[in-house]
């Protein structure tokens, strides 16, 4: 039983279709435990944003209540220009820092993969970024073409999708035979 209904985790619905020239990505480093409040403020102020959420069951509660928590704690992804959207975010006094993204295509592709996993209903688990592990591409099934890394957890293969800009990842259980070796490009620093 959820504690609260899940709130929209992106706005507008066509966020990933917005033109990058007019709506570049920004990564907002948010004050502690203020991600959902900033998302509400962004929605109220008309600032396009993405705050991936995941279900979390309370371990201490015998009722098994579910809360919807940020997948990447401390971060919200927003789109817009310096003059309007970035200024609106700063006015909220909820962010620590607004980070410019030099690799717009890379961040957009990473976030689109996370969104696709969410839309497929996969139970996502926050995962620390990997420094070791095999680079893989999914060769078959509904996730065909996605790239990431593979690791083992309790004897089961897990597919890792990283949002490289913030050094955070999510994982999902994946059949080993669906994965083939791949070469992942690391973003270049400018």
C-alpha positions in Angstrom: 0.0 0.0 0.0 1.6 3.3 -1.1 2.1 6.0 1.5 1.3 8.6 -1.2 0.3 8.4 -4.8 3.3 8.6 -7.2 3.7 12.1 -8.6 4.6 12.9 -12.2 8.3 12.3 -12.6 8.7 14.3 -15.8 7.1 17.4 -17.3 6.0 17.8 -20.1 5.1 14.4 -21.3 7.2 14.9 -24.5 10.3 16.0 -22.5 12.7 13.9 -24.5 11.3 15.3 -27.8 12.1 18.9 -27.0 14.7 20.5 -29.3 18.2 20.5 -27.7 19.0 23.9 -29.2 16.2 25.6 -27.3 16.0 23.2 -24.3 19.5 22.1 -23.3 19.8 19.7 -20.4 21.0 21.0 -16.9 21.8 18.8 -14.0 20.5 20.3 -10.7 22.4 19.3 -7.6 19.5 19.5 -5.0 19.6 20.2 -1.3 19.2 17.1 0.8 15.8 15.4 0.5 14.4 18.2 -1.6 14.2 16.6 -5.0 10.4 16.0 -5.1 9.8 19.5 -3.8 11.9 21.0 -6.5 10.1 18.8 -9.1 6.8 20.3 -7.8 8.2 23.8 -8.1 9.5 23.1 -11.6 6.0 21.9 -12.7 4.4 25.0 -11.1 6.8 27.3 -12.8 6.7 25.6 -16.2 10.3 24.3 -16.2 10.7 21.1 -18.1 12.2 18.4 -15.8 12.9 14.7 -15.2 13.1 13.1 -11.7 13.2 9.3 -12.1 11.5 7.7 -9.1 11.5 4.1 -7.8 9.4 2.2 -5.3 10.9 1.6 -1.9 9.3 -0.6 0.7 9.8 0.4 4.3 11.9 -2.3 6.0 10.8 -1.2 9.4 7.0 -1.1 8.7 5.2 -4.4 9.0 2.5 -3.1 6.7 4.9 -3.0 3.8 4.2 0.6 2.8 5.6 1.8 -0.4 7.2 5.2 -0.9 8.3 6.7 -4.2 11.9 8.0 -3.9 14.3 9.6 -6.3 16.4 7.0 -8.2 19.3 9.4 -8.2 19.3 11.1 -4.8 20.4 14.6 -4.8 19.8 15.2 -8.5 17.1 16.5 -10.8 17.4 16.9 -14.6 16.0 20.0 -16.1 15.8 21.5 -19.6 15.8 25.1 -20.7 17.8 28.3 -21.3 19.9 30.4 -19.0 17.5 33.3 -19.1 14.3 31.8 -18.0 14.3 28.1 -16.8 17.7 28.2 -15.0 16.7 31.4 -13.3 13.4 30.0 -12.2 15.2 27.0 -10.6 17.6 29.2 -8.8 14.7 31.3 -7.4 13.4 28.2 -5.6 16.4 28.2 -3.2 16.2 24.4 -3.3 19.3 23.7 -5.4 23.0 23.7 -4.4 24.4 24.0 -7.9 23.3 24.0 -11.5 25.7 22.0 -13.6 26.1 22.6 -17.3 26.2 19.5 -19.4 28.9 19.6 -22.2 27.8 16.2 -23.7 24.1 16.9 -24.3 23.6 13.9 -26.6 25.3 11.5 -24.1 23.1 12.7 -21.1 20.0 12.6 -23.2 20.7 9.1 -24.4 21.5 7.9 -20.8 18.3 9.4 -19.4 16.2 8.1 -22.3 17.4 4.6 -21.5 16.5 5.0 -17.8 13.0 6.3 -18.9 12.6 3.3 -21.2 13.3 0.9 -18.4 10.8 2.7 -16.2 8.1 2.6 -18.9 8.6 -1.2 -19.3 7.8 -1.5 -15.6 11.1 -2.9 -14.6 11.9 -2.7 -10.9 14.9 -0.4 -10.9 17.5 -0.4 -8.1 19.9 2.5 -7.5 23.5 1.3 -8.2 26.9 2.8 -7.7 28.7 3.6 -10.9 31.0 0.7 -11.9 34.6 1.0 -12.7 35.0 -2.7 -13.5 32.8 -5.0 -15.4 32.0 -6.0 -18.9 30.6 -3.6 -21.4 27.5 -5.1 -22.9 24.7 -4.5 -25.5 21.4 -6.3 -25.2 21.0 -8.4 -28.4 17.4 -9.5 -28.1 14.0 -8.8 -26.5 12.3 -5.5 -25.7 15.6 -3.8 -24.5 17.4 -4.7 -27.8 20.2 -2.1 -28.5 20.6 -0.8 -25.0 24.2 -0.6 -23.8 25.5 -0.8 -20.3 27.6 -3.0 -18.0 26.9 -6.3 -16.5 27.6 -7.5 -12.9 26.4 -10.2 -10.6 24.4 -9.8 -7.4 23.5 -12.8 -5.4 24.4 -15.1 -8.3 22.1 -13.3 -10.8 23.1 -11.2 -13.7 22.2 -7.6 -13.5 22.3 -5.1 -16.4 23.6 -1.7 -15.4 22.6 1.6 -17.1 24.7 4.5 -16.1 24.0 8.3 -16.2 27.7 9.0 -16.7 27.5 12.8 -16.1 26.5 12.3 -12.4 28.3 9.0 -11.9 25.2 7.2 -10.9 23.6 4.0 -12.2 20.5 1.8 -12.0 20.3 -1.9 -12.4 17.8 -4.5 -13.6 17.9 -8.3 -13.6 18.7 -9.6 -17.1 19.1 -13.0 -18.7 22.8 -13.6 -19.4 22.1 -15.0 -22.9 20.5 -11.7 -24.0 23.8 -9.9 -23.6 26.6 -9.6 -26.1 30.0 -7.8 -25.7 30.1 -4.2 -26.7 32.4 -1.2 -26.5 31.0 1.7 -24.5 32.3 5.1 -25.2 33.2 7.3 -22.2 32.3 11.0 -22.5 35.2 13.2 -23.3 35.8 16.2 -21.0 36.1 19.6 -22.6 
